[in-house]
Amino acid sequence: MSLLVPVILSGGAGTRLWPVSRSAYPKPFMRMADGQSLLYKTLDRALRVAGDGPVLTVTGRDYYFLTRDEYARHPASNPQRQPFLLEPVGRNTAPAIGLAAMYTMEHLGAEATLLVLPADHLIRDADAFAAAARRAQTLAQDGFLVTFGIKPAAPETGFGYIRMGAARAQGGREIAAFVEKPDRATAEKYLASGDYAWNSGMFCFRADALLEAMQATCPDVLDAVRACYADVRGRESPVEFAKDAFAALPDISIDYAVMERAARRAVVPASFDWSDIGSWKAVSEIESGNAPDAAGNRVQGMAVTIDCENCFIQGGKRLIAAVGVKDLVIVDTADAVLVADRERAQQVKQVVEQLRASDHAAARFHQTVHRPWGSFTVLEDEADCKVKRLTVKPGQVLSLQLHHRRSEHWTVVDGTARVRVGDKEFLLQRNESTFIPMETLHRLENPTGKDIHLIEVQCGDYFGEDDIVRLEDVYGRV
């Protein structure tokens, strides 16, 4: 059997899971009750089926360092076998998977089989998933474009469905039709018939078979993918694409572009559990960390409930007290609190839409913002100053930069930092500080083997991140 190459698609804002999921730290990085992120769990499944082969990841350029660091947490992770394709702007799944197929053709051969896995799904039964993946691989080797169908557990109106046809080998079924999200009555009929499955958004096909199908069903998409791949910057990981060529790619899903129109399609009915974690209601039903109490309340973190029923409460460092409420979702983060009716949890995305419309930072960032070199946490943000706590990882270095509208004071609270201010370079130890005037070149580096922590006090009349003028940057952000 040919090489099976998992392709992890990691992107999207996950707006229904705000305030934990935000565009700068989206849903795949969201940690479940066991402390593992959805991305980590997806990598774990991918490594199980990849064996000694590669795992390919397609993600946004802004998420590369976060993803790389998350992969490093896995004991079986091997950066030499985990290439990345980096998207400069957001696009849909058809271009992403097409580019992954072209990369696979070039580096691993035309007959390599792609196993496409969104990074934000939750599957607990890894053994059953691996068995289904092998069945799909066998069908894919015969030239089929394969998807995985989830047995409906309820008349769900939020998912697309697949109408299954005649039986094929390996327990697969032909795909008779893809069906859009139904109304309640239609979903009940689908459930009763036994011939329908939820469309999981996971796929399996040979690289050459996919590109042949794209030529037949969406030649314009394939032409744009080829043009974009021809304009690639470097052939080794991480592979980056020119922004203009990538922005010209059609914004279309693999379902619409290929699967709904391809000639040879099959579905493997899944025997494993599955959830796309599409809302806080789904989170409350699947991952609580604790069994519900006698009144049906599920709690993560510190909470006191008095006469509450069927509530889900997720807290952080603060104590949450709820009195006399029922059927609520309450989610507390360092800078935002969500209170929502469980049955209206899908409408959380409207909160994000309003935040974006008003250009509110909470739509994009948490109080702690992750950067390639580490992270910073905003401790105070006022009109006349801004205070941050910086964490710089071992061996990492911030860009050589200056600011037009603010000065900065750095004080080391733990570790040893190497600092450049103007033409001078020196070490700062714990309890030592330095001052960086406006319009002065400066850089911060961690030359040690452990994290360093600093307090940064900014003074001026504007403290936005766009008042950073980078002259040199090891992460390619100039």
Sequence and secondary structure as in RCSB ss.txt:
>XXXX:A:sequence
MSLLVPVILSGGAGTRLWPVSRSAYPKPFMRMADGQSLLYKTLDRALRVAGDGPVLTVTGRDYYFLTRDEYARHP
ASNPQRQPFLLEPVGRNTAPAIGLAAMYTMEHLGAEATLLVLPADHLIRDADAFAAAARRAQTLAQDGFLVTFGI
KPAAPETGFGYIRMGAARAQGGREIAAFVEKPDRATAEKYLASGDYAWNSGMFCFRADALLEAMQATCPDVLDAV
RACYADVRGRESPVEFAKDAFAALPDISIDYAVMERAARRAVVPASFDWSDIGSWKAVSEIESGNAPDAAGNRVQ
GMAVTIDCENCFIQGGKRLIAAVGVKDLVIVDTADAVLVADRERAQQVKQVVEQLRASDHAAARFHQTVHRPWGS
FTVLEDEADCKVKRLTVKPGQVLSLQLHHRRSEHWTVVDGTARVRVGDKEFLLQRNESTFIPMETLHRLENPTGK
DIHLIEVQCGDYFGEDDIVRLEDVYGRV
>XXXX:A:secstr
   EEEEEEE    GGGTTTSBTTB GGG B TTS BHHHHHHHHHHHHHTTS  EEEEEGGGHHHHHHHHHTST
T  GGG  EEEESS   HHHHHHHHHHHHHHHH TT EEEEEETT B   HHHHHHHHHHHHHHHHTT EEEEEE
  SS  SSS EEEEEEE GGG EEEEEEE    HHHHHHHHHHS EEEEEEEEEEEHHHHHHHHHHH HHHHHHH
HHHHHTEE SSSSEEE HHHHHTS    HIIIIITT SSEEEEEE S  B   SHHHHHHH  SS   TTS EEE
SSEEEES BS EEE SSS EEEES BSEEEEE SS EEEEEGGGGGGHHHHHHHHHHTT GGGT  SEEEETTEE
EEEEEE SSEEEEEEEE TT B  EEE SSEEEEEEEEES EEEEETTEEEEE TT EEEE TT  EEEE  SSS
 EEEEEEEEES   GGG EEEE TTS  
